[in-house]
Amino acid sequence: MTLTSEAYKSFILALTTLFEEQKDNLCELDRKIGDGDHGVTMNIGYQAVKNTINNELQEQDDIAKISVAVGKSFLDAVGSSVGPLYASGYLKAAVAVKNQTELDEAGLYQFWIAFSKGIKDRGKAEIGDKTMIDTLEPFYLALEDAQSQNIQFKDAFNTALEKAKKGMESTKDIVSNKGRSKRLGHRSQGHVDPGAMSAYLMLDTFKSYV
């Protein structure tokens, strides 16, 4: 399969709709273990991205350059820790797919593995810390394993998405070890991490483009 630059921009715009619709749900999750603003933060970031896509990138077909612009727009709009994390993901993905106007099977593997690792490297979190890494690390590890076996990306992505969902769901039983929710100790148990949820929703949105 291939992903064109127009399809990639369509996916990013789909994320702007997603996080506008999920704003209240993500904030409700975050109120239980954090500041209660995760949904608002994600929506602010992606509304800025939407403006960039519609006003600055309509003629751009280089997927790496689109990713750089998306990452910078998100970072400029979002002051909290999630801004640098997602920006790092988009910027690392851009490096992995330089000078490409469409992504083939290898390019799709490279994009999503680099994106996920970029966030992990920036945030320094590990599986079990109750963060978005509980979603993203099982996802990219599954992709790396599938790539090594020459599995078609579509099949690999669907399997990796299942791993991501299980990782996201696992955060409900984890005592937080990162961020503001760490101060709650065992009271953070019983609630899915909002960052893990938003990362999963992002990946799940890409499923329709595979």
Contacts in CASP RR format, 6 or more apart in sequence:
PFRMAT RR
TARGET T0000
AUTHOR 0000-0000-0000
METHOD contacts of the structure
MODEL  1
MTLTSEAYKSFILALTTLFEEQKDNLCELDRKIGDGDHGVTMNIGYQAVK
NTINNELQEQDDIAKISVAVGKSFLDAVGSSVGPLYASGYLKAAVAVKNQ
TELDEAGLYQFWIAFSKGIKDRGKAEIGDKTMIDTLEPFYLALEDAQSQN
IQFKDAFNTALEKAKKGMESTKDIVSNKGRSKRLGHRSQGHVDPGAMSAY
LMLDTFKSYV
1 104 0 8 1.000
1 105 0 8 1.000
1 108 0 8 1.000
1 152 0 8 1.000
1 153 0 8 1.000
1 154 0 8 1.000
1 210 0 8 1.000
2 102 0 8 1.000
2 103 0 8 1.000
2 104 0 8 1.000
3 11 0 8 1.000
3 63 0 8 1.000
3 102 0 8 1.000
3 103 0 8 1.000
3 108 0 8 1.000
3 209 0 8 1.000
4 101 0 8 1.000
4 102 0 8 1.000
5 60 0 8 1.000
5 61 0 8 1.000
5 62 0 8 1.000
5 63 0 8 1.000
5 66 0 8 1.000
5 101 0 8 1.000
5 102 0 8 1.000
6 61 0 8 1.000
7 209 0 8 1.000
8 63 0 8 1.000
8 66 0 8 1.000
8 103 0 8 1.000
9 53 0 8 1.000
9 57 0 8 1.000
9 66 0 8 1.000
10 209 0 8 1.000
11 205 0 8 1.000
11 206 0 8 1.000
11 209 0 8 1.000
12 49 0 8 1.000
12 53 0 8 1.000
12 66 0 8 1.000
12 70 0 8 1.000
13 50 0 8 1.000
13 53 0 8 1.000
14 205 0 8 1.000
14 208 0 8 1.000
15 46 0 8 1.000
15 49 0 8 1.000
15 202 0 8 1.000
15 205 0 8 1.000
16 46 0 8 1.000
16 47 0 8 1.000
16 49 0 8 1.000
16 50 0 8 1.000
16 53 0 8 1.000
18 46 0 8 1.000
18 201 0 8 1.000
18 202 0 8 1.000
18 205 0 8 1.000
19 26 0 8 1.000
19 39 0 8 1.000
19 42 0 8 1.000
19 43 0 8 1.000
19 45 0 8 1.000
19 46 0 8 1.000
19 198 0 8 1.000
19 201 0 8 1.000
20 43 0 8 1.000
20 46 0 8 1.000
20 47 0 8 1.000
22 39 0 8 1.000
22 42 0 8 1.000
22 198 0 8 1.000
22 201 0 8 1.000
23 39 0 8 1.000
23 40 0 8 1.000
23 42 0 8 1.000
23 43 0 8 1.000
24 39 0 8 1.000
25 39 0 8 1.000
26 38 0 8 1.000
26 39 0 8 1.000
26 42 0 8 1.000
26 194 0 8 1.000
26 195 0 8 1.000
26 197 0 8 1.000
26 198 0 8 1.000
27 36 0 8 1.000
27 37 0 8 1.000
27 38 0 8 1.000
27 39 0 8 1.000
27 40 0 8 1.000
27 194 0 8 1.000
28 36 0 8 1.000
29 38 0 8 1.000
29 191 0 8 1.000
29 192 0 8 1.000
29 193 0 8 1.000
29 194 0 8 1.000
29 197 0 8 1.000
30 36 0 8 1.000
30 37 0 8 1.000
30 38 0 8 1.000
30 39 0 8 1.000
30 194 0 8 1.000
32 191 0 8 1.000
33 176 0 8 1.000
33 180 0 8 1.000
33 181 0 8 1.000
33 184 0 8 1.000
33 187 0 8 1.000
33 188 0 8 1.000
33 191 0 8 1.000
33 193 0 8 1.000
33 194 0 8 1.000
34 180 0 8 1.000
34 181 0 8 1.000
34 184 0 8 1.000
34 194 0 8 1.000
35 180 0 8 1.000
36 194 0 8 1.000
37 80 0 8 1.000
38 82 0 8 1.000
38 194 0 8 1.000
38 195 0 8 1.000
38 198 0 8 1.000
39 194 0 8 1.000
39 198 0 8 1.000
41 78 0 8 1.000
41 79 0 8 1.000
41 80 0 8 1.000
41 82 0 8 1.000
41 83 0 8 1.000
42 82 0 8 1.000
42 198 0 8 1.000
44 77 0 8 1.000
44 78 0 8 1.000
45 73 0 8 1.000
45 74 0 8 1.000
45 77 0 8 1.000
45 78 0 8 1.000
45 83 0 8 1.000
46 74 0 8 1.000
47 77 0 8 1.000
48 73 0 8 1.000
48 74 0 8 1.000
48 76 0 8 1.000
48 77 0 8 1.000
48 78 0 8 1.000
49 70 0 8 1.000
49 71 0 8 1.000
49 73 0 8 1.000
49 74 0 8 1.000
49 77 0 8 1.000
51 73 0 8 1.000
52 69 0 8 1.000
52 70 0 8 1.000
52 73 0 8 1.000
53 66 0 8 1.000
53 70 0 8 1.000
56 69 0 8 1.000
57 66 0 8 1.000
57 69 0 8 1.000
60 66 0 8 1.000
60 69 0 8 1.000
61 101 0 8 1.000
62 99 0 8 1.000
62 100 0 8 1.000
62 101 0 8 1.000
63 94 0 8 1.000
63 97 0 8 1.000
63 100 0 8 1.000
63 101 0 8 1.000
63 102 0 8 1.000
63 103 0 8 1.000
63 111 0 8 1.000
64 93 0 8 1.000
64 94 0 8 1.000
64 95 0 8 1.000
64 97 0 8 1.000
64 98 0 8 1.000
64 99 0 8 1.000
64 100 0 8 1.000
65 94 0 8 1.000
67 90 0 8 1.000
67 91 0 8 1.000
67 93 0 8 1.000
67 94 0 8 1.000
67 97 0 8 1.000
68 90 0 8 1.000
68 91 0 8 1.000
68 94 0 8 1.000
70 90 0 8 1.000
71 86 0 8 1.000
71 87 0 8 1.000
71 89 0 8 1.000
71 90 0 8 1.000
71 91 0 8 1.000
72 87 0 8 1.000
74 83 0 8 1.000
74 86 0 8 1.000
74 87 0 8 1.000
74 90 0 8 1.000
75 83 0 8 1.000
75 84 0 8 1.000
75 86 0 8 1.000
75 87 0 8 1.000
78 86 0 8 1.000
81 123 0 8 1.000
81 179 0 8 1.000
82 195 0 8 1.000
84 122 0 8 1.000
85 119 0 8 1.000
85 122 0 8 1.000
85 123 0 8 1.000
85 132 0 8 1.000
86 119 0 8 1.000
88 118 0 8 1.000
88 119 0 8 1.000
88 121 0 8 1.000
88 122 0 8 1.000
88 123 0 8 1.000
89 114 0 8 1.000
89 115 0 8 1.000
89 116 0 8 1.000
89 118 0 8 1.000
89 119 0 8 1.000
89 122 0 8 1.000
90 115 0 8 1.000
91 118 0 8 1.000
92 114 0 8 1.000
92 115 0 8 1.000
92 117 0 8 1.000
92 118 0 8 1.000
92 121 0 8 1.000
93 111 0 8 1.000
93 112 0 8 1.000
93 114 0 8 1.000
93 115 0 8 1.000
93 118 0 8 1.000
95 114 0 8 1.000
96 107 0 8 1.000
96 110 0 8 1.000
96 111 0 8 1.000
96 113 0 8 1.000
96 114 0 8 1.000
97 103 0 8 1.000
97 107 0 8 1.000
97 110 0 8 1.000
97 111 0 8 1.000
97 114 0 8 1.000
100 107 0 8 1.000
103 110 0 8 1.000
103 111 0 8 1.000
105 152 0 8 1.000
105 153 0 8 1.000
108 153 0 8 1.000
108 157 0 8 1.000
109 143 0 8 1.000
109 147 0 8 1.000
109 153 0 8 1.000
109 156 0 8 1.000
112 139 0 8 1.000
112 140 0 8 1.000
112 143 0 8 1.000
112 157 0 8 1.000
112 160 0 8 1.000
113 140 0 8 1.000
113 143 0 8 1.000
113 144 0 8 1.000
113 147 0 8 1.000
116 136 0 8 1.000
116 137 0 8 1.000
116 139 0 8 1.000
116 140 0 8 1.000
117 140 0 8 1.000
119 132 0 8 1.000
119 133 0 8 1.000
119 136 0 8 1.000
120 133 0 8 1.000
120 136 0 8 1.000
120 137 0 8 1.000
123 133 0 8 1.000
125 131 0 8 1.000
125 132 0 8 1.000
125 133 0 8 1.000
125 178 0 8 1.000
126 133 0 8 1.000
126 137 0 8 1.000
127 133 0 8 1.000
127 134 0 8 1.000
127 137 0 8 1.000
127 138 0 8 1.000
127 167 0 8 1.000
128 134 0 8 1.000
128 170 0 8 1.000
128 171 0 8 1.000
128 174 0 8 1.000
128 177 0 8 1.000
129 174 0 8 1.000
129 176 0 8 1.000
129 177 0 8 1.000
129 178 0 8 1.000
130 171 0 8 1.000
130 174 0 8 1.000
130 175 0 8 1.000
130 176 0 8 1.000
130 177 0 8 1.000
130 178 0 8 1.000
130 181 0 8 1.000
130 188 0 8 1.000
130 193 0 8 1.000
130 196 0 8 1.000
131 171 0 8 1.000
131 178 0 8 1.000
131 179 0 8 1.000
131 193 0 8 1.000
131 195 0 8 1.000
131 196 0 8 1.000
132 193 0 8 1.000
132 195 0 8 1.000
132 196 0 8 1.000
132 198 0 8 1.000
132 199 0 8 1.000
134 167 0 8 1.000
134 168 0 8 1.000
134 170 0 8 1.000
134 171 0 8 1.000
134 174 0 8 1.000
134 193 0 8 1.000
134 196 0 8 1.000
135 164 0 8 1.000
135 165 0 8 1.000
135 167 0 8 1.000
135 168 0 8 1.000
135 195 0 8 1.000
135 196 0 8 1.000
135 197 0 8 1.000
135 199 0 8 1.000
135 200 0 8 1.000
135 203 0 8 1.000
136 164 0 8 1.000
136 199 0 8 1.000
138 160 0 8 1.000
138 163 0 8 1.000
138 164 0 8 1.000
138 166 0 8 1.000
138 167 0 8 1.000
139 160 0 8 1.000
139 161 0 8 1.000
139 163 0 8 1.000
139 164 0 8 1.000
139 203 0 8 1.000
140 160 0 8 1.000
141 163 0 8 1.000
142 156 0 8 1.000
142 159 0 8 1.000
142 160 0 8 1.000
142 163 0 8 1.000
143 156 0 8 1.000
143 157 0 8 1.000
143 160 0 8 1.000
146 155 0 8 1.000
146 156 0 8 1.000
146 159 0 8 1.000
146 160 0 8 1.000
147 156 0 8 1.000
153 210 0 8 1.000
154 210 0 8 1.000
157 206 0 8 1.000
157 207 0 8 1.000
157 210 0 8 1.000
158 207 0 8 1.000
158 210 0 8 1.000
161 203 0 8 1.000
161 204 0 8 1.000
161 207 0 8 1.000
164 199 0 8 1.000
164 200 0 8 1.000
164 203 0 8 1.000
165 200 0 8 1.000
165 204 0 8 1.000
167 196 0 8 1.000
168 192 0 8 1.000
168 193 0 8 1.000
168 196 0 8 1.000
168 197 0 8 1.000
168 199 0 8 1.000
168 200 0 8 1.000
169 192 0 8 1.000
171 192 0 8 1.000
171 193 0 8 1.000
171 196 0 8 1.000
172 189 0 8 1.000
172 190 0 8 1.000
172 191 0 8 1.000
172 192 0 8 1.000
173 189 0 8 1.000
173 190 0 8 1.000
174 188 0 8 1.000
174 189 0 8 1.000
174 193 0 8 1.000
175 185 0 8 1.000
175 186 0 8 1.000
175 188 0 8 1.000
175 189 0 8 1.000
176 182 0 8 1.000
176 184 0 8 1.000
176 185 0 8 1.000
176 188 0 8 1.000
176 193 0 8 1.000
181 188 0 8 1.000
181 193 0 8 1.000
182 188 0 8 1.000
END
